[in-house]
């Protein structure tokens, strides 16, 4: 029986999946229990887990996810085979999913309002479409990286206020966005839409996301087609995928949606999620964004993403957009926390507005789990390296 420390965020109520390796062995699928990783290819003797991503297992579908979760629960409550258990401190974690497509939404009303005020001070902060559909853009799947991967400061075109022409150079306003990401387990055919009700059987689980953002590059390039190079240089995700099956206890209503959404976005039992995020900058906690404040639910995001008949695939990742609450200490991006750089924050005796080379940002999160426990998402962390 595997020892699970009291109060562990990785008890039987959680059982997140990841891809790990030990020295000299190939990456394969494991499940985290307490401070251990259980090698599922060894413990369950199935080839689908001897793969360097979760995709093949996810593609087997919801019924299978339910059965394997039950099998793992029974397994780790009894005798786990020798050689199947590794201390988490001794394994290396890899990107858990071969990311198919990557989409990023913009589902926090507080974040969208703050950014509207900062980027377009002379107009209404929310665009007329915002309360009618979950606004999003297609990001770059190939630059989704696992937690712990260093992020090189991007270079690009930027034009600061008051400059009459753009210049090229390293980003001067490098920022983070604390988000939750949802991983599609079973996709949908081209020409069909995924109804709201199919969210829970198609989405496999959730990860933490840091959507690194070059605000100066973004501000100059985003009109009129949206984010491009200001976002695509790197997107970091946590290595543990928390199954949607572990998030039942975290379900809460979404905030009141007025005006009423169109029928394809109506959600009788909303998938709001009571997840508490925390953002640390060089080891100092500076924000606690509450996911329960998010206006659009992940089920509405998936319904919207496919309503035009766009296919979805195993391994698709769609992120929520920055999680920000109504209070200043609940803002999930530094551009909001420092109000565009005008109000620096103090980090260990130093003033900061945007990221400096060598800075490290870590996002963590916890949620209510079954039987009064709490479950953890682990962390997504990354350090900024100087521009090439
Ligand atoms: Mn984002």
Boltz pocket constraint, residues with backbone or C-beta under 6 A from the ligand:
constraints:
  - pocket:
      binder: B
      contacts: [[A, 104], [A, 105], [A, 177], [A, 179], [A, 211], [A, 321], [A, 322]]
      max_distance: 6.0
